[in-house]
Amino acid sequence: MNEKITIREASENDLEDVLFIESAAFGKNDEAELVKNLLSDPSAQPSLSIIALKGDRPVGHILFTKAILESAKRPVSTYILAPLAIIPDAQNQGIGGLLIAEGLVRLKKMGVELVFVLGHPDYYPRHGFNTAGCRGFEAPYPIPEKDAGAWMVQALQDNVIGAVTGKVRCADTLNRPEYWRE
C-alpha cells in the first residue's frame, strides 16, 4: 500500500525528527549538527525548513538559509539550499524533488530571486538548477575546477541571471571551507 506523502513547513516541535532524518540520510551526525546550528544562527535567518512525511513517518527534510550576494549592482534576495536529506529506505521515490519544488514555490512567494546549491550535478539540474560559476556567481569558497558543475543556481524571478553577478556570502555556520567541497 502506498502511503500519502505530506510536505509541510517544519516547526520547532519537529526538530528531533529533522535531526533523525539528517543523521539517517547521511549515516553520521555531521549534517544533523549543521542543521541544528543553522536553525539557531541569526545570520541564516529567515530560513525555510520543510519536512516530508510518509503517512505519519518523517522521511525527508530540506533547509534553505538566507545568503547575501556581495558586489551585486543592487540588493538581491538570495538563499542557499543545504542540506537535502531523505532517509535511505525512502530514497528514489521522488520525495527529494517534492521537497525542492515546495521550497522553491515558498521562496518565490517570499520574493526570493536566487537559490544556490552545491550538490550533485546530475541531480539538481532535473529540478531547474544550472551551473553558477559560468554565470558570474562565485561560491563562498573556491570550487575546484573538476567540481565546477556542482555549484548551481536557480532564478526564481525573471531577469536576474545576466543582470547581476557577485560572490555569495552564506550564513556564519556554513562559512567553513569543509562545507564547500563536493
N, C-alpha and C positions, 0 to 999 in steps of 0.2 A: 504494500500500500504506500503510495506517495504522500508524504506529509506536506502540508502547506508551508511555504517559506514566507515569513513575515520579516520585513525590513523596517526598522524604526530607529529614531534617534536614541542613543544610549543615555541613560540617566546616571546619576551618582549611585543609585541602587544596583546598577548593572556592573559596577567596577570589578567585582570578584569574577563574574562571568567573562568580562572582557579580558582580564588578565589570564584567565584559564585558556581562553581561545588563543591568545598570543603565544603562550607557552606551549600549548599542544601543537599549534601550527608549525612552529619553528624548532620544536624539540629541545628548547632551552628557555631560560628566563630572561635573556637579554632584551628581546622585543617587548615583553611584558613590563620590564623595568623602564624601558624607553617610553612606552605609552603612559605609564603611571606618572613619570616625570613630566612628560609633555602636557598632560591634563592639568598639572598644577603649576606650569610655567607661565607667568604673566606675559612673556614675550611671544607665546604661541597662541594667545587669545585674540579674538574669539576663535575657538576650534570647533570642528564638527566631527562628532564621534557617532558612528552608526553601527548597529548590531543586527545580525541576521539570526533568526530563529527558525528551526525546522521543527514544526509542531511547537512545543514549548521548550525545546532544547537549543541553547545557544551554540551556533556553529560557525559564525563568521563575524569579523569586525574590520572596520576601516576608519582611519583617522586622517583628517585634513587639518593642518595648522596654518595660522597666519604667517605670512612671509612679507618681505619688502623687496621691491625691485629697485636697487640702487642705480643711480646715474640715468634713470629714465627721464625723458623730456617732460613728463608730467607724472603725478601720482598714479599708480596702477594697483588696483586691488588684486593681491596675489596670495595664493595658498600652495602648500606642498602636501601631496598625498604620501603618507608614511606612518605606519605600515598598513598593508592589507594582509589579513590573516584568515585562513579557513582551516578548521580542524581537519586532520588527514582523511577521516572517513567520509567527509562531506565535500572533498575537493573534486574537481572535474564534473561538477553538476550545475555550473552557471551561477553559483552564489556570489563569487567574486565580481562577476560582471554586473549582477544586480546591485551590489553594494556600490560599485563605481558609478553606475548610472544614477542611482538615487542621490549619492553625494554630489554629483555634478549638477543635477537638477536643483538641489537645495542651494548650492553655492551660486548658481546663476541667478536664482531668485534673490539672493543676498547682494547681488551686484558685483560679484567677483568676476574679474576679467581673465586672469590666467591661473592655471593649475599646473604645477610641475611635479614630476616623479622621477626618481632614479630607480629603475626597475628593469624587468626582463624585456628586451627589445622585440621579442616575438609575441609577447602577451599584451602589453599596453596599447600598441597601435590598433589592435582589434577594438579598442574602446575609445578611439579618437585621438590618441596621443601621437605626437610626431617629434623627431629629434629636435632638441632645443638649441644646442651649441651652434649649429649652422644657421640658426635664425637670429643669432645675436644675443642669446641668453646664456650667461656664464653661471655655472654651478657655484655653490658656496666654497667648495674646494675643487681644485683641478681634477678633471676626469681623465684618466689615461686614454690616449687615442684609440686603443683597442676596445675600449668600453664606451666610446663617444655616443653610440646609438642607445645606450641605456639612460641617458639624460634626456628627458622628454617634457614636452609642454602641450597643453590644450587650451585654446582660447574659448572662453565662454561668452564673449561679446564680439560683435563684428568689428573689423578694422583695428585690431590691437596688434596682431603679429604683422610686422613690417612697419608699424608706426612707432614702436618703442623697442628698445633694447636695454640691456643692463645686466648687472650681477645680482643674483638672488641672495638675499640675506635671510637665513632661516631663524627659527626660534633658538634661544640660547642653548637649550637642551640638545638640539640637533647639530649645533655648531661645533662638531668634533670631527676630525678627519676620518676616523674609522667608520663613520656613517656614510661617507661619500665614496666608498669603494663598492663597485658592483661585483 
